[in-house]
Amino acid sequence: MKKQLVVRIPEEQNFMLTQLALQQNTTVSYLVRQAIFKFLSQDMEEDNDLVALAKIGEDMTQDPDAPQDLATNYKKYLYGDNNKESQK
């Protein structure tokens, strides 16, 4: 079920959104929903520990200083040296 959200924005932003919606033959609501989706997707990706771990793995082939023991010590890199999770 969709939920209604009321947001107040400056007139200039409203004008810009309206013009963009006209150019793209869509609605302001659609543009705002898309912008929120992109923002939340990026925010979740940046905060996701597994994504961060995967990025370390990707960088290993290009960075000589990247950890070479990631497969065996992944908890250390995921949770840190002093975290209880890394000692399990």
C-alpha positions as CSV (number, residue, x, y, z in Angstrom):
1,M,0.0,0.0,0.0
2,K,1.4,3.4,-1.0
3,K,1.6,6.1,1.7
4,Q,1.1,9.7,1.1
5,L,4.0,12.1,2.0
6,V,3.8,15.8,2.1
7,V,7.0,17.7,1.6
8,R,7.6,21.5,1.4
9,I,10.3,22.6,-1.1
10,P,11.4,26.0,-2.3
11,E,9.6,27.5,-5.2
12,E,12.7,27.3,-7.4
13,Q,13.0,23.5,-6.8
14,N,9.3,23.1,-7.6
15,F,9.7,25.0,-10.8
16,M,12.7,22.9,-11.8
17,L,10.9,19.7,-11.0
18,T,7.9,20.8,-13.0
19,Q,10.0,21.7,-16.0
20,L,11.8,18.4,-15.9
21,A,8.6,16.5,-15.6
22,L,7.2,18.3,-18.6
23,Q,10.4,17.6,-20.6
24,Q,10.3,13.9,-19.7
25,N,6.5,13.6,-20.2
26,T,6.0,12.3,-16.6
27,T,4.8,13.6,-13.2
28,V,6.6,15.4,-10.5
29,S,5.6,12.7,-8.1
30,Y,7.3,10.1,-10.3
31,L,10.5,12.1,-10.4
32,V,10.4,12.5,-6.6
33,R,9.8,8.7,-6.1
34,Q,12.7,7.9,-8.4
35,A,15.0,10.3,-6.6
36,I,14.1,8.9,-3.2
37,F,14.6,5.4,-4.5
38,K,18.1,6.2,-5.8
39,F,19.1,8.0,-2.6
40,L,18.0,5.1,-0.4
41,S,19.6,2.6,-2.7
42,Q,23.0,4.4,-2.6
43,D,22.7,5.0,1.2
44,M,22.0,1.3,1.8
45,E,24.8,0.2,-0.5
46,E,27.3,2.5,1.3
47,D,26.3,1.2,4.7
48,N,26.1,-2.5,3.8
49,D,29.0,-4.4,5.3
50,L,28.8,-7.2,2.7
51,V,29.0,-4.7,-0.1
52,A,32.0,-3.1,1.6
53,L,33.6,-6.5,1.9
54,A,33.0,-7.3,-1.7
55,K,34.6,-4.0,-2.7
56,I,37.7,-4.9,-0.8
57,G,37.8,-8.2,-2.7
58,E,37.5,-6.3,-6.0
59,D,40.3,-4.0,-5.1
60,M,42.6,-6.7,-4.2
61,T,43.7,-7.3,-7.7
62,Q,44.5,-3.7,-8.3
63,D,45.9,-2.6,-4.9
64,P,49.2,-4.2,-3.7
65,D,48.4,-3.1,-0.1
66,A,45.0,-4.9,-0.1
67,P,44.7,-7.7,2.4
68,Q,45.8,-11.1,1.1
69,D,44.1,-13.1,3.8
70,L,40.6,-11.9,3.3
71,A,39.1,-15.3,2.7
72,T,40.4,-16.7,6.1
73,N,40.1,-13.5,8.2
74,Y,37.0,-12.0,6.8
75,K,35.5,-11.4,10.2
76,K,38.5,-9.2,11.2
77,Y,37.9,-7.0,8.1
78,L,34.1,-7.0,8.5
79,Y,33.9,-6.4,12.2
80,G,37.4,-5.2,13.3
81,D,40.1,-6.7,15.4
82,N,38.5,-6.0,18.8
83,N,34.9,-7.0,18.0
84,K,33.5,-10.1,19.6
85,E,32.2,-11.2,16.1
86,S,35.7,-11.4,14.8
87,Q,36.7,-13.9,17.5
88,K,33.9,-16.4,16.9
